[in-house]
Amino acid sequence: MAWLSGVRGMLCDVDGTLVSGDREIPGAVAALRRIRDAGIDVRLTTNTTRFSRKGVAEMLRAAGFDIDFEAILNPAVLARRRILASGKTRAALLVADAAGPDFEGVEPAGEDPDWVVMGDLGEDFDWQVMQRAFAWVRGGARLMALQRNRFWDAGDGVLRIDAGAFVAGLEYASGVEAELVGKPSSIFFEEAVGSLGIEPGAILAVGDDVTTDGAGGAAAGCRTATVRTGKFEERQLEESGFAPDLLIDSFAALNPS
């Protein structure tokens, strides 16, 4: 069992860390229960844009986790806040329909949007979608990326291309850099750390992605644990030069007692 002395809060990734697809990674339910029973305050930090926060909570509960959606932080929370604060609320939401509830108050726009918001459309990303987004951004719409993940673990042994590749393509074509609100952006981790009310050095950021969870958490001052499940690759860890405080086989290895 693994733990770090002095940790009082946790920022825990979801896909590839707690679940593979929609199934529990063996031992993760019991480990999360141990951590909470020890008085560790937990926030679930996910870059998924395939579901709303409530959708993520429902999936986790079906997998055996005792989770309330208010403990979940996703990029849509910050995107919605940013759009509403701007006073320009017309947005082309390039996200899955299931993510729509997290954008309450944002006006979906199919023409002349103020914002182009890019998430994971999966197989619905095609030339026509990208061309419309390109025209909107070139026409002055602000470009926002919910996340820049390169690929994700679907839980079936097949890694799938993620939104980051489409964001990069649109940036290259339009000459406009996207505003990133998901992990590993500083705005995301500031929100996550602030929600715990604990100094970053007493927070453990856990995940399977060396860049978004590991380096992102470390940049925010958190301690880090990288799991060898999900999309973790030893090669990526070696090439990144990042060294987590803990490198463990799975979330099940964590035990604060």
C-alpha positions, 0 to 999 in steps of 0.5 A: 500500500502507498501513501504520502505523509501530510496529504489531507486532500485529493484531486482524483482523475476518473477515466483510466484511474477509477474506471475503465470504460464504465467499469470499476478498475479493480479495487478502486471503490474500496480504495476511495472508501478508505481514503474518505474514511481517513478524513481525506477530502476528495474532488474528482477532476475529469477532462471528459466532455462526453457527459455532464457532471451528473452523467459522470456521477451516474456512471460512477454510481453504476460502477459502485462508487458513492459519488455526488455530482457536486464533488466532480469538476469538469471543464464545462463548469469553467467554460460556462462561467467564462462565457457568461462572465463575458456578456457574450453568451452565443456559443457554438458548442462542439460537444456531445449532446449529453454534455449540454446540461452543464452549459445552462444559460449559454445560448447555442448558436449555429450562426455567428457565434461569439464563442467556438467551444471544442470538446470531444465529438467523437465520430461526429467530428468531420470536415464540415464541422471543422470548416464551420468552426474555422469560418467562425473563428476567422470571423472573430469568434473566440476559440475555447478548448475544453481539453487538449487530450491526445487520446483516451482509453475507452476500456475496450483495449482500443485507444481513441483519438481525442479532442486535442488533435482537432483543437490543434488542427483548428489552431493551425488553420486559423492562426488563433490559439485556443483558451484552454479551461481543462486539465492541465490549465492553471485555471482548472487546478486553481479551481480544484485546489480552491474548492478543497480549501487546503494548501496545495502541498497537502493535496495529492493529484492522482491520474493516469495521464503524465501531462494533464494529471501529473505535470498539471498537478505539480505545476499547481503545487500539488503532490502527485501519484501516477497510476499504471492503468488507463492510457499510462505508458512507460515511454511517455513518462520517460520522454516527459521528464516528469517524476511523480511523487508516487508511481503505483500499479493502480488506484487500489494501492492507495491507503492512508492508514 
